[in-house]
Amino acid sequence: MVRFLGFGAGLIFVIALLVGALMPREAAVEDPIKKIHLYPEAARWQQDGPLGMGVFGTYDRAQLQRGFQVYKEVCSACHGLERIAFRNLGALGFSEAEVKALAKAREVPSLDPQTGEPSTRPALPSDHWPSPYPNEVAARAANNNALPPDLSLIIKARPDGKRYVHSLLTGYDKPVPQGFEITEGLHFNPYFHSVAIAMARPLNDEQVTYADGTKATVDQMSMDVTAFLHWASEPELERRRQIGVATLIFLGILTVLAWLTYRKVWAGVAH
């Protein structure tokens, strides 16, 4: 009896497997977001180098300063830059006095030396750029439960970072496809992975006034702030490239000398 029941259970299991294998499967429902989502548009910066050969590219200091201005006047209201100290801004071409002035204009968390209670003080060049919010809870409370990411490494943290950030900042003009609805509190941007982003349009024409007279269009400001954020994520980029080129030249010369030495040592040896 037990064997009969075991055989019957096995037979049912085999039949179920055959039915599942032979029955046609329903067509997979295509994700509508894939039809709407766009990949970053092509764009180039000076640090990309000629013909995209980044090893020879250097940062445009004027563009970096413009990008820092966009970050300071627009982006810093919501996004931190915690890995950059004020003294690092000297690499953008700011003088020591300008760096001190930029630091002094910002308040950083501190403790009252008299009472030990939390307080603030003007920043020093050695301080890192302060976050606009005291903690994550406050950041989410101020942004409809969305957490604005720190921008220190945003270029390296996103695939095709510079082009992604540039496309995202300029992608708010794209019309919402017919039949696609955006949840209240979100904004349509086809370059964002879900095409619905919590960040409202951050840039508008002439939103900042550049000291060098450059016209502050959305595209220009986006290119500039993206270049600055690239520098923020890789401030040692130029130095690394210089070391890399010098190393390749050294290895090339060493290879030639080694080959000539080999020829000299074995010149009289018959093959």
C-alpha atoms as a printed R data frame, in Angstrom:
    type eleno elety resid chain resno      x      y       z
1   ATOM     1    CA   MET     A     1  0.000  0.000   0.000
2   ATOM     2    CA   VAL     A     2  2.796  2.386   0.917
3   ATOM     3    CA   ARG     A     3  4.610  1.612  -2.324
4   ATOM     4    CA   PHE     A     4  1.411  2.196  -4.279
5   ATOM     5    CA   LEU     A     5  0.875  5.596  -2.636
6   ATOM     6    CA   GLY     A     6  4.519  6.543  -3.257
7   ATOM     7    CA   PHE     A     7  4.251  5.529  -6.892
8   ATOM     8    CA   GLY     A     8  1.023  7.530  -7.289
9   ATOM     9    CA   ALA     A     9  2.542 10.652  -5.721
10  ATOM    10    CA   GLY     A    10  5.580 10.358  -7.984
11  ATOM    11    CA   LEU     A    11  3.383  9.905 -11.044
12  ATOM    12    CA   ILE     A    12  1.355 13.013 -10.173
13  ATOM    13    CA   PHE     A    13  4.573 14.986  -9.694
14  ATOM    14    CA   VAL     A    14  5.909 13.872 -13.093
15  ATOM    15    CA   ILE     A    15  2.619 14.739 -14.815
16  ATOM    16    CA   ALA     A    16  2.644 18.187 -13.198
17  ATOM    17    CA   LEU     A    17  6.195 18.759 -14.452
18  ATOM    18    CA   LEU     A    18  5.248 17.706 -17.973
19  ATOM    19    CA   VAL     A    19  2.184 19.947 -18.011
20  ATOM    20    CA   GLY     A    20  4.234 22.902 -16.766
21  ATOM    21    CA   ALA     A    21  6.952 22.288 -19.342
22  ATOM    22    CA   LEU     A    22  4.619 21.821 -22.318
23  ATOM    23    CA   MET     A    23  2.042 24.531 -21.650
24  ATOM    24    CA   PRO     A    24  2.820 27.794 -23.456
25  ATOM    25    CA   ARG     A    25  3.868 30.587 -21.140
26  ATOM    26    CA   GLU     A    26  2.205 33.956 -21.139
27  ATOM    27    CA   ALA     A    27  4.139 36.738 -22.819
28  ATOM    28    CA   ALA     A    28  6.114 38.815 -20.334
29  ATOM    29    CA   VAL     A    29  4.701 42.262 -19.729
30  ATOM    30    CA   GLU     A    30  7.263 44.817 -20.882
31  ATOM    31    CA   ASP     A    31  8.188 47.454 -18.356
32  ATOM    32    CA   PRO     A    32  6.801 50.741 -19.765
33  ATOM    33    CA   ILE     A    33  9.621 52.693 -18.091
34  ATOM    34    CA   LYS     A    34 12.157 51.023 -20.404
35  ATOM    35    CA   LYS     A    35 10.456 52.663 -23.383
36  ATOM    36    CA   ILE     A    36 10.679 56.088 -21.740
37  ATOM    37    CA   HIS     A    37 14.049 55.966 -20.029
38  ATOM    38    CA   LEU     A    38 16.850 57.671 -21.973
39  ATOM    39    CA   TYR     A    39 20.583 57.089 -21.766
40  ATOM    40    CA   PRO     A    40 22.881 60.065 -21.101
41  ATOM    41    CA   GLU     A    41 23.558 62.327 -24.044
42  ATOM    42    CA   ALA     A    42 27.052 62.754 -25.443
43  ATOM    43    CA   ALA     A    43 29.061 65.628 -23.982
44  ATOM    44    CA   ARG     A    44 32.747 66.398 -23.542
45  ATOM    45    CA   TRP     A    45 34.789 68.363 -21.052
46  ATOM    46    CA   GLN     A    46 38.359 69.622 -21.232
47  ATOM    47    CA   GLN     A    47 39.510 67.000 -18.712
48  ATOM    48    CA   ASP     A    48 38.390 64.296 -21.146
49  ATOM    49    CA   GLY     A    49 41.399 65.209 -23.282
50  ATOM    50    CA   PRO     A    50 41.722 65.350 -27.093
51  ATOM    51    CA   LEU     A    51 39.724 62.646 -28.856
52  ATOM    52    CA   GLY     A    52 38.528 61.453 -25.465
53  ATOM    53    CA   MET     A    53 42.068 60.397 -24.446
54  ATOM    54    CA   GLY     A    54 41.693 61.373 -20.810
55  ATOM    55    CA   VAL     A    55 45.346 60.741 -19.994
56  ATOM    56    CA   PHE     A    56 46.185 64.111 -21.592
57  ATOM    57    CA   GLY     A    57 43.186 66.059 -20.238
58  ATOM    58    CA   THR     A    58 43.376 68.794 -17.602
59  ATOM    59    CA   TYR     A    59 40.683 70.671 -15.701
60  ATOM    60    CA   ASP     A    60 39.572 74.074 -16.939
61  ATOM    61    CA   ARG     A    61 40.088 76.248 -13.830
62  ATOM    62    CA   ALA     A    62 37.664 78.922 -15.025
63  ATOM    63    CA   GLN     A    63 34.976 76.287 -15.569
64  ATOM    64    CA   LEU     A    64 35.672 74.756 -12.162
65  ATOM    65    CA   GLN     A    65 35.180 78.131 -10.479
66  ATOM    66    CA   ARG     A    66 31.928 78.682 -12.367
67  ATOM    67    CA   GLY     A    67 30.791 75.188 -11.405
68  ATOM    68    CA   PHE     A    68 31.639 75.827  -7.780
69  ATOM    69    CA   GLN     A    69 29.551 79.008  -7.930
70  ATOM    70    CA   VAL     A    70 26.571 77.016  -9.245
71  ATOM    71    CA   TYR     A    71 27.022 74.440  -6.504
72  ATOM    72    CA   LYS     A    72 27.389 77.101  -3.804
73  ATOM    73    CA   GLU     A    73 24.421 79.211  -4.899
74  ATOM    74    CA   VAL     A    74 22.052 76.454  -6.038
75  ATOM    75    CA   CYS     A    75 22.998 72.878  -5.145
76  ATOM    76    CA   SER     A    76 24.347 73.426  -1.626
77  ATOM    77    CA   ALA     A    77 20.850 74.276  -0.377
78  ATOM    78    CA   CYS     A    78 20.061 70.546  -0.455
79  ATOM    79    CA   HIS     A    79 23.261 68.635  -1.186
80  ATOM    80    CA   GLY     A    80 26.386 68.309   0.924
81  ATOM    81    CA   LEU     A    81 30.008 67.987  -0.174
82  ATOM    82    CA   GLU     A    82 31.413 66.314   2.894
83  ATOM    83    CA   ARG     A    83 34.668 65.011   1.392
84  ATOM    84    CA   ILE     A    84 35.876 68.452   0.285
85  ATOM    85    CA   ALA     A    85 37.567 70.786   2.775
86  ATOM    86    CA   PHE     A    86 37.525 74.526   2.163
87  ATOM    87    CA   ARG     A    87 41.317 74.518   1.767
88  ATOM    88    CA   ASN     A    88 40.930 72.135  -1.182
89  ATOM    89    CA   LEU     A    89 39.258 74.966  -3.095
90  ATOM    90    CA   GLY     A    90 42.679 76.529  -3.548
91  ATOM    91    CA   ALA     A    91 43.198 73.966  -6.314
92  ATOM    92    CA   LEU     A    92 40.455 75.725  -8.290
93  ATOM    93    CA   GLY     A    93 42.547 78.887  -8.461
94  ATOM    94    CA   PHE     A    94 41.196 80.687  -5.394
95  ATOM    95    CA   SER     A    95 43.747 82.604  -3.346
96  ATOM    96    CA   GLU     A    96 44.343 81.885   0.344
97  ATOM    97    CA   ALA     A    97 42.374 85.000   1.295
98  ATOM    98    CA   GLU     A    98 39.456 83.936  -0.920
99  ATOM    99    CA   VAL     A    99 39.456 80.460   0.616
100 ATOM   100    CA   LYS     A   100 39.338 81.954   4.108
101 ATOM   101    CA   ALA     A   101 36.467 84.237   3.067
102 ATOM   102    CA   LEU     A   102 34.531 81.315   1.555
103 ATOM   103    CA   ALA     A   103 35.009 79.316   4.746
104 ATOM   104    CA   LYS     A   104 34.062 82.201   7.034
105 ATOM   105    CA   ALA     A   105 30.766 82.659   5.179
106 ATOM   106    CA   ARG     A   106 29.661 79.168   6.261
107 ATOM   107    CA   GLU     A   107 28.634 77.943   9.691
108 ATOM   108    CA   VAL     A   108 29.762 74.529  10.911
109 ATOM   109    CA   PRO     A   109 28.587 72.521  13.952
110 ATOM   110    CA   SER     A   110 30.532 73.131  17.142
111 ATOM   111    CA   LEU     A   111 30.243 73.052  20.929
112 ATOM   112    CA   ASP     A   112 29.936 76.080  23.179
113 ATOM   113    CA   PRO     A   113 33.197 76.073  25.201
114 ATOM   114    CA   GLN     A   114 31.391 77.583  28.187
115 ATOM   115    CA   THR     A   115 28.349 75.315  28.405
116 ATOM   116    CA   GLY     A   116 29.282 72.343  26.215
117 ATOM   117    CA   GLU     A   117 25.981 72.668  24.359
118 ATOM   118    CA   PRO     A   118 25.755 72.215  20.562
119 ATOM   119    CA   SER     A   119 26.447 75.429  18.723
120 ATOM   120    CA   THR     A   120 27.876 76.703  15.432
121 ATOM   121    CA   ARG     A   121 30.886 78.752  14.429
122 ATOM   122    CA   PRO     A   122 32.320 80.228  11.210
123 ATOM   123    CA   ALA     A   123 34.161 77.561   9.264
124 ATOM   124    CA   LEU     A   124 37.929 77.416   8.959
125 ATOM   125    CA   PRO     A   125 39.860 76.420   5.814
126 ATOM   126    CA   SER     A   126 40.556 73.050   7.482
127 ATOM   127    CA   ASP     A   127 36.833 72.329   7.915
128 ATOM   128    CA   HIS     A   128 34.914 70.234   5.421
129 ATOM   129    CA   TRP     A   129 31.944 71.642   3.541
130 ATOM   130    CA   PRO     A   130 28.982 71.402   5.940
131 ATOM   131    CA   SER     A   131 25.838 69.443   5.199
132 ATOM   132    CA   PRO     A   132 22.689 71.563   4.824
133 ATOM   133    CA   TYR     A   133 20.904 69.256   7.281
134 ATOM   134    CA   PRO     A   134 21.922 68.079  10.753
135 ATOM   135    CA   ASN     A   135 21.021 64.445  10.022
136 ATOM   136    CA   GLU     A   136 19.177 62.126   7.631
137 ATOM   137    CA   VAL     A   137 15.858 62.471   9.450
138 ATOM   138    CA   ALA     A   138 15.905 66.256   9.008
139 ATOM   139    CA   ALA     A   139 16.937 65.893   5.361
140 ATOM   140    CA   ARG     A   140 14.033 63.560   4.590
141 ATOM   141    CA   ALA     A   141 11.573 65.717   6.523
142 ATOM   142    CA   ALA     A   142 12.524 68.709   4.378
143 ATOM   143    CA   ASN     A   143 12.320 66.821   1.075
144 ATOM   144    CA   ASN     A   144  9.094 64.829   1.173
145 ATOM   145    CA   ASN     A   145 10.951 61.796   2.581
146 ATOM   146    CA   ALA     A   146 13.540 61.847  -0.222
147 ATOM   147    CA   LEU     A   147 17.199 61.933   0.820
148 ATOM   148    CA   PRO     A   148 19.358 64.331  -1.240
149 ATOM   149    CA   PRO     A   149 22.645 62.492  -1.861
150 ATOM   150    CA   ASP     A   150 25.996 63.960  -0.926
151 ATOM   151    CA   LEU     A   151 27.683 65.092  -4.139
152 ATOM   152    CA   SER     A   152 31.308 64.445  -3.206
153 ATOM   153    CA   LEU     A   153 31.477 61.191  -5.189
154 ATOM   154    CA   ILE     A   154 28.322 61.454  -7.304
155 ATOM   155    CA   ILE     A   155 30.260 61.389 -10.584
156 ATOM   156    CA   LYS     A   156 32.003 58.135  -9.666
157 ATOM   157    CA   ALA     A   157 28.887 56.661  -8.068
158 ATOM   158    CA   ARG     A   158 26.769 56.803 -11.236
159 ATOM   159    CA   PRO     A   159 27.408 54.940 -14.495
160 ATOM   160    CA   ASP     A   160 28.772 57.322 -17.128
161 ATOM   161    CA   GLY     A   161 28.820 59.857 -14.300
162 ATOM   162    CA   LYS     A   162 29.528 63.212 -15.972
163 ATOM   163    CA   ARG     A   163 27.155 62.652 -18.883
164 ATOM   164    CA   TYR     A   164 24.496 61.264 -16.560
165 ATOM   165    CA   VAL     A   165 24.594 64.286 -14.237
166 ATOM   166    CA   HIS     A   166 24.639 66.723 -17.157
167 ATOM   167    CA   SER     A   167 21.717 64.982 -18.882
168 ATOM   168    CA   LEU     A   168 19.765 64.780 -15.625
169 ATOM   169    CA   LEU     A   169 20.149 68.504 -14.936
170 ATOM   170    CA   THR     A   170 19.036 69.425 -18.444
171 ATOM   171    CA   GLY     A   171 16.346 66.749 -18.834
172 ATOM   172    CA   TYR     A   172 13.445 68.491 -17.137
173 ATOM   173    CA   ASP     A   173 12.211 70.038 -20.386
174 ATOM   174    CA   LYS     A   174 11.302 66.659 -21.881
175 ATOM   175    CA   PRO     A   175  7.514 66.269 -22.207
176 ATOM   176    CA   VAL     A   176  5.734 63.567 -20.233
177 ATOM   177    CA   PRO     A   177  4.706 60.781 -22.655
178 ATOM   178    CA   GLN     A   178  0.998 60.471 -23.295
179 ATOM   179    CA   GLY     A   179 -0.636 58.033 -20.919
180 ATOM   180    CA   PHE     A   180  2.206 58.069 -18.408
181 ATOM   181    CA   GLU     A   181  1.319 59.535 -15.028
182 ATOM   182    CA   ILE     A   182  3.722 61.048 -12.514
183 ATOM   183    CA   THR     A   183  2.994 60.609  -8.818
184 ATOM   184    CA   GLU     A   184  2.244 63.827  -6.981
185 ATOM   185    CA   GLY     A   185  5.415 65.265  -5.482
186 ATOM   186    CA   LEU     A   186  7.658 63.739  -8.160
187 ATOM   187    CA   HIS     A   187  8.944 65.235 -11.410
188 ATOM   188    CA   PHE     A   188  9.429 63.678 -14.831
189 ATOM   189    CA   ASN     A   189 13.018 63.248 -15.991
190 ATOM   190    CA   PRO     A   190 13.701 60.486 -18.548
191 ATOM   191    CA   TYR     A   191 17.390 60.267 -17.578
192 ATOM   192    CA   PHE     A   192 16.586 59.219 -14.005
193 ATOM   193    CA   HIS     A   193 16.432 55.439 -13.555
194 ATOM   194    CA   SER     A   194 12.720 55.455 -12.646
195 ATOM   195    CA   VAL     A   195 11.982 58.583 -14.775
196 ATOM   196    CA   ALA     A   196 10.206 60.078 -11.719
197 ATOM   197    CA   ILE     A   197 12.555 62.055  -9.479
198 ATOM   198    CA   ALA     A   198 11.882 63.859  -6.210
199 ATOM   199    CA   MET     A   199 14.240 66.741  -7.066
200 ATOM   200    CA   ALA     A   200 12.457 69.627  -8.733
201 ATOM   201    CA   ARG     A   201 14.071 71.387 -11.670
202 ATOM   202    CA   PRO     A   202 17.189 72.951 -10.097
203 ATOM   203    CA   LEU     A   203 18.479 75.182 -12.898
204 ATOM   204    CA   ASN     A   204 16.941 78.032 -14.869
205 ATOM   205    CA   ASP     A   205 18.527 80.438 -17.326
206 ATOM   206    CA   GLU     A   206 20.382 83.361 -15.727
207 ATOM   207    CA   GLN     A   207 19.948 81.818 -12.278
208 ATOM   208    CA   VAL     A   208 23.490 82.834 -11.370
209 ATOM   209    CA   THR     A   209 25.664 85.716 -12.551
210 ATOM   210    CA   TYR     A   210 29.109 84.631 -13.638
211 ATOM   211    CA   ALA     A   211 31.936 86.996 -12.786
212 ATOM   212    CA   ASP     A   212 33.691 86.297 -16.109
213 ATOM   213    CA   GLY     A   213 30.638 87.311 -18.114
214 ATOM   214    CA   THR     A   214 29.772 83.815 -19.361
215 ATOM   215    CA   LYS     A   215 26.082 83.536 -20.206
216 ATOM   216    CA   ALA     A   216 24.428 81.375 -17.560
217 ATOM   217    CA   THR     A   217 22.183 79.132 -19.651
218 ATOM   218    CA   VAL     A   218 20.906 75.876 -18.200
219 ATOM   219    CA   ASP     A   219 23.244 73.901 -20.439
220 ATOM   220    CA   GLN     A   220 26.260 76.054 -19.492
221 ATOM   221    CA   MET     A   221 25.562 75.860 -15.768
222 ATOM   222    CA   SER     A   222 25.035 72.110 -16.039
223 ATOM   223    CA   MET     A   223 28.353 71.628 -17.862
224 ATOM   224    CA   ASP     A   224 30.144 73.816 -15.312
225 ATOM   225    CA   VAL     A   225 28.749 72.228 -12.157
226 ATOM   226    CA   THR     A   226 29.335 68.754 -13.619
227 ATOM   227    CA   ALA     A   227 32.980 69.643 -14.233
228 ATOM   228    CA   PHE     A   228 33.248 70.871 -10.636
229 ATOM   229    CA   LEU     A   229 31.662 67.698  -9.271
230 ATOM   230    CA   HIS     A   230 34.074 65.635 -11.355
231 ATOM   231    CA   TRP     A   231 36.936 67.525  -9.726
232 ATOM   232    CA   ALA     A   232 35.336 66.990  -6.291
233 ATOM   233    CA   SER     A   233 35.266 63.236  -6.871
234 ATOM   234    CA   GLU     A   234 38.783 63.126  -8.336
235 ATOM   235    CA   PRO     A   235 40.790 66.158  -7.127
236 ATOM   236    CA   GLU     A   236 44.071 64.289  -7.753
237 ATOM   237    CA   LEU     A   237 43.160 63.369 -11.340
238 ATOM   238    CA   GLU     A   238 45.743 65.604 -13.019
239 ATOM   239    CA   ARG     A   239 48.519 64.531 -10.644
240 ATOM   240    CA   ARG     A   240 47.757 60.852 -11.241
241 ATOM   241    CA   ARG     A   241 47.831 61.372 -14.988
242 ATOM   242    CA   GLN     A   242 51.154 63.206 -14.794
243 ATOM   243    CA   ILE     A   243 52.625 60.360 -12.755
244 ATOM   244    CA   GLY     A   244 51.193 57.822 -15.195
245 ATOM   245    CA   VAL     A   245 52.678 59.547 -18.256
246 ATOM   246    CA   ALA     A   246 56.052 59.942 -16.517
247 ATOM   247    CA   THR     A   247 55.980 56.254 -15.557
248 ATOM   248    CA   LEU     A   248 55.238 55.174 -19.132
249 ATOM   249    CA   ILE     A   249 58.072 57.347 -20.470
250 ATOM   250    CA   PHE     A   250 60.450 55.895 -17.861
251 ATOM   251    CA   LEU     A   251 59.436 52.328 -18.686
252 ATOM   252    CA   GLY     A   252 59.845 53.042 -22.400
253 ATOM   253    CA   ILE     A   253 63.383 54.367 -21.918
254 ATOM   254    CA   LEU     A   254 64.208 51.470 -19.577
255 ATOM   255    CA   THR     A   255 62.978 48.974 -22.171
256 ATOM   256    CA   VAL     A   256 65.193 50.501 -24.875
257 ATOM   257    CA   LEU     A   257 68.236 50.505 -22.570
258 ATOM   258    CA   ALA     A   258 67.576 46.889 -21.553
259 ATOM   259    CA   TRP     A   259 67.341 45.867 -25.204
260 ATOM   260    CA   LEU     A   260 70.591 47.677 -26.094
261 ATOM   261    CA   THR     A   261 72.311 46.079 -23.089
262 ATOM   262    CA   TYR     A   262 71.104 42.666 -24.184
263 ATOM   263    CA   ARG     A   263 72.495 43.249 -27.676
264 ATOM   264    CA   LYS     A   264 75.842 44.383 -26.235
265 ATOM   265    CA   VAL     A   265 76.236 41.482 -23.803
266 ATOM   266    CA   TRP     A   266 75.353 38.780 -26.316
267 ATOM   267    CA   ALA     A   267 76.870 40.412 -29.376
268 ATOM   268    CA   GLY     A   268 79.857 38.010 -29.536
269 ATOM   269    CA   VAL     A   269 77.975 34.849 -28.787
270 ATOM   270    CA   ALA     A   270 77.393 32.655 -31.811
271 ATOM   271    CA   HIS     A   271 73.882 31.359 -32.324
